[in-house]
């Protein structure tokens, strides 16, 4: 069965450390034929840290890398963003 991960609801938090910016996001892991399993923001599997100067493309890649590391059996092509990050939309 095919599995897709939908990423949405990015949230930034003012950090205690000035050189890192926590970015939490919500993800829904959906396996065909089953209801999606939602992971709330700011858990280990839904948290990345941005550095000063990171662009939207870098943030997107960090999220993709984190999702692929935490969800078994998926590839980068199985991660979808709602709305798309870095398109200006």
Number of C-alpha atoms within 10 A of each C-alpha: 6 10 18 20 25 18 24 18 13 18 13 14 11 10 11 9 8 9 10 15 18 17 20 23 20 20 25 17 21 16 14 11 9 10 10 16 12 14 16 15 18 18 12 11 20 20 22 22 17 18 13 10 7 12 12 14 12 14 18 17 13 16 24 22 15 16 25 18 13 13 14 9 11 16 16 13 10 16 19 17 15 11 13 12 16 12 8 6 6
